[in-house]
Structure formats: C-alpha cells, structure tokens
Amino acid sequence: MQTCDLLIKDGTVLIKSDVLSEHVDIAVQDGRIVETGTDLWKKYQAAETISGKGKLFMPGLIDSHMHTGQQLLKGLVLDAKPIIWTRVMLPFESTLTPEKMRLSAQAAALEMIKSGTTGFIDAGSYYMEDAARVYAGSGLRGALSYSTMDEDGLPESIAMDAQEAVKRTDSLYDGFHGNGNLKVYYSLRALNSCSNRLVELEAGHAKERGTMLQAHMNEYMGEVNGIIKREGMRPYEYLEKMQVLGSNFLGAHSLILSDEEMALVKERGVKTCHCPFSNCGKAVPDTPKLLEMGIPVGMGTDGAAHGGLSLWNEMKIFRSVMNIFHGVPNNNPKVMPAETIFKIILEGGAAALDEEGNLGRLEAGYKADFISINMNQAHLCPTGNKLRTLFECVGAGDVADMVVGGRLIMKDREVLSMDEERILYESGKYMETYGA
C-alpha cells in the first residue's frame, strides 16, 4: 500500500469545469493531488479519509477581486446615493484601525470558508499586516495589497506620497509574501488617484519582486473620461505608454473596453476579472468577445459591501446579465453556459492568483484546494444533471467540507482553522456599537 495524507473516497467529482465523474477517489499528499480515479482506497493508506457518499467534490472557488477593508460595510451601500466610492467607501476606509481590520479579516475569512471560496485576491486597504496575520492563520489561499493612491485631497489618515505608498507595499511584501498560502501584489487603487510617479514605482517594484500588479480598470465611464482628459488616451492605452502592461497585470472590472484596449490586453497577456452584482450598476462587459480572444477572465464579489462574498450568487447574476444583454439580442440562449462560468471562476481565478496550471482542476499535480457540496438535500435532489444543478441551485450554505493546500479547514460545516463562535460574537458586538 502507498501512503497519503488525505483520501476522498467514492464521491461525485467535478474534475474540471466541464468534466463530472461518479464514484471517484482523490488522493492527496504534501498539499497536492497525487491521483484521481476509481478504487484508490485499495491502493492508498491514508492518514485521514473522508467519505464521498452524498457529496460532490469540486475545485475551490476563487474570488478574483474583493475588499477586506469593506467587510464592515455590509448592508450600507445598496440604494445609497452615488458616487458610493466618495460618499461611503473612502470615508469609511479612512477610519479603519488595526482592530477594525482584524475583525474585518476574521469575518471575511469565515464567510469565504463557509461559502466555498478557497482563494481570493484583496484589492487593497489599510493596516493590511493585521489582515495578513488573520488570513495566514485561516488557511485560505490569498493575495493581499495595500491601497495605493497619492492624489491631493485624500483624508489625512490615508494621505501619502508615491514613495510612502510603495514603501507600505514593500513592507507588506517582505513580511508576508510566501507566508503560508499568502502572496502580496502591488496595486494601483484607481488610475485617476495615482500620479505617473506612483504608477512607475508600483510597476517597477512588482516586476523586481516577480509578483503581480493589480488595478481597478475601466469600471466607470467617468473614470475612463478622467484618464482621457488627463492623458489624452484611454486607461489601458495609458498603461501601455507607461510600459506597465504584461502577464503580471490584473485589471479588475475591465468593463468599458475599446477594441484597441482589448487588443492591448490580449497582446500583453493581461488578466481580467468581472464583479457581476457590483458591475450591474455601471456597465456590462463584452465577456463573450474577451473569451473568444483568449483573454483570461476571472470573477469577484467586489467585497461584502456589494451583497456579500458568495460567488454562487455572482455566478447566477452573471449568467442572467449575459443572457439578457448578449444572448437574447443574438438569439443565443447558451451565450454563457454553466461550464464556461465554472471555467471563469476556477481557471480564470487561478490565472488571477498567478497559479495557472496549479489550481482550478482536481487532477494529479494540482494543488489540493477543493470543497464538497452536500447534495442530499431537497433543493438539490433529485436532479437530471448534476453539473447544471450545481450551478443553478447550490448556495453558500450547501458547502460541507473545505481543503486548502491539503489541509482540512472545514469538515461537515465545522470550521477547524478559526473560532467561528468568537468571531460571530465579536461581529455582533460591533453591530451593537455601530449598526443602524
């Protein structure tokens, strides 16, 4: 008998976005999948075995764009007067403290674990070292950034020049890049709020350290017009002029793209991601064309302030938006089928996490990041097609188990890596003090 750390026995398995098989075992050793197949229990002696009866196993979901620093804004953004960034979010983030960030990260990590998100990319906020310590202990896989802006007029608590902004990310990188499952990305919070000098510094330091650079891109028409007015060209064209674009660049949102910008994104190997619920109030991306061009697309929640951290919700919203905007006018009801959206979440997410070929599938050699769904429930059973039911009917509360890097961090809805009761208590106390 061969030995392994963990064995999943006799489960239904979504091996990749469009391949689902029955009666499959998964053997995990040293954080990676060593084999996926039938009757592996006859071959492997495992330190721990999980029965797959009544469960569907799949790669863990990856949130390609979220905001830990806005976790405590849940319920305070919907129906607020525009522009919510300047009226709500920026003022709130300027009041963050280490204690608030610690609670935000605890609440975000717990929510992601309970909803099946094994990997995430934080778009950047403040006191990120405090968030990093929480995430390192949670077992989740993630990339963190500092919020980097140097425009005049920011609240005093977050105002900084270009040198100070990049220095903060340097410190975060030195302290936490490679700590457990964590990475550190450099960032440009919004191009309209970043000087040319800050763009140069962030891009240069990211390249020197071999890590990713991320930015909010082409999210609002006002943002696009602001760059056109300032630079005489569109946002992606500006970054091309600044020699920023490359395969290490992640353009969050990327909604309002010209044909020339799409060509640049394709040529430079840029990664993109959409946030469906948040984006619905701004614009509809031409995702079918991006995918046709071979441009990696991931999906994010945009943080808990925009309806929580459930990617299951985002997938359903995205399907509906794509159908009504792109499918119906072209008489194409399959403009964005379930298999494609799972590929966006899983493999597009892997690209955004700079883990292409390491995440997004349950195949030999891939990192052992996966979840299970309890299929033995009234709203999921019976079904004529498990893959489509997985997409149409599953919600965050149906996630039963989570494994990240071969470590079991939730088993049968019990979180093993965090103190759920204490986090909920502290969250409740916060609501008593600050809730409406």
Buried (B, 14 or more C-beta within 10 A) or exposed (E): EEEBBBBBBBBBBBBBBEEBBEEBBBBBBEBBBBBBBEEBBEBBEBEEBBEBEBBBBBBBBBBBBBBBBBBBBBEBBEEEEEEBBEEBBBEBBBEBEEEBBBBBBBBBBBBBBBBBBBBBBBBBBBBBBBBBBBBBBBBBBBBBBBBBBBEEEBEEEBBBEBEEBBBBBBBBBEBBBEBBBBBBBBBBBBBBBBBEBBBBBBBBBBBEBEBBBBBBBBBBEEBBEBBBEEBEBBBBBBBBEBEBBBBBBBBBBBBBBBEEBBEBBEEBBBBBBBBBBBBBEBBBBBBBEBBEEEBBBBBBBBBBBBBBBBBBBBBBBBBBBBBEBBBEEEEEEEBBBBBBBBBBBBBBBBBBBBBBEBBBBBBEEBBBBBBBBBBEEEEBEEBEEBBBBBBBBBBBBBBBBBBBBBBBBBBEBEBEBBEBEEBEEBBEEBEEEEEE
